[in-house]
Amino acid sequence: MFDYLVTSDNAIGKCDLAILSALCDEHDFTVFSSRFENPRPDRIRWVRVPAPPRPMVLLYVIFHLTAPLCYAWQFLRYRVRFDVVQVIESNLLFGDIAYSHFCHRAFLDRHWKGIGAGGLRGALRWLDHQSRKLLEPWVYRRVTRIVVPSHGLCRELRSAYPGASAKIRVLANPVDLDSLRPPAQFYRCAFRESLGWTSDDVVLVFVALGHYERKGLPLLFEALRALNDSRLKMVVVGGSQNGIAAYRERANKGGLNGNVKFLQTQKDIRPYLWAADALTLPSHYEVFPLAVLEAAAAGLPYWLPS
């Protein structure tokens, strides 16, 4: 398995971990990644692939250069031969299965202009998507199977890459219903008070691993300013320190400093779902809205500002 971030705080990495945990007693796995939270070191080998964590476009390019070298070294030194090679989207130029959660060609052609991601961060994100768009057709021609989490993405890939249509299979991402139900010992009021919320507040939760523009956070800021209700609070869960700092300043300048709380990416988001009154995620582009489904499993309604 080749994926640069196989961790619980990465959307696709979280799905990788579910696959590895479920199948590692039946199959031998080797994971080539830059970061890996190995759930079963006794059954899963990790080959660390050196690559910088940021920016994503640089991580993508360096991983393309270093991962094949690590793969070749495993063969030359240990004579390891793999029966199946799984790659994530276009992260590697060879493999048998592409596990895809995005169509970068469709996203750039149909949605990018409406997002309004500007500045250096926006330019780097555009370069990241553009790099993946350029390599998508190469990878999808070479693999024997393309696994996607939704029928919507299946339709997009078939439209963008008609020659790959017969290879695509839909396998939905897992949602652990039992673990997302609020436990009897969770004290909702106490947790809300620890975050500075009262029983009269209406608390919205926004969950994203960054990409705030694509996920619709600017639209939420506009909605909160328009409503101008001091009881309406929002907690933003997830994102990098730099991204949070920029949006915290944006919220402060817009007069929302008392109503919006930012938290970096959490390994366990469930307490915030259990403590909130609704999830809101007015995303411009979603392939498989895992955050929405997890919130529903936690008993939260979904609010989309209009």
Buried (B, 14 or more C-beta within 10 A) or exposed (E): BBBBBBBBBBBBBBBBBBBBEEEBEEEEBBBBBBBBBBBEEEBBBBBEBEBEEEBBBBBBBBBBEBBBEBBEEBEEEEEBEBEEBBBBBBBBEBBBBBBBBBBBBBBBEEEBEEBEBEEEBBEBBBBBBBBBBEBBBEBBEBBEBBBBBBEBBBBBBBEBBEEBEEBBEEEEBBEEEEEBBBEEEEEEEEBBEEBEBEEEBBBBBBBBBBBBBBBBBBBBBEBBEEEEEEEBBBBBBBBBEEBBEBBBEBBEEBEBEEBBBBBEBBEEBBBBBBBBBBBBBBBBBBBBBBBBBBBBBBEBEBBBBE
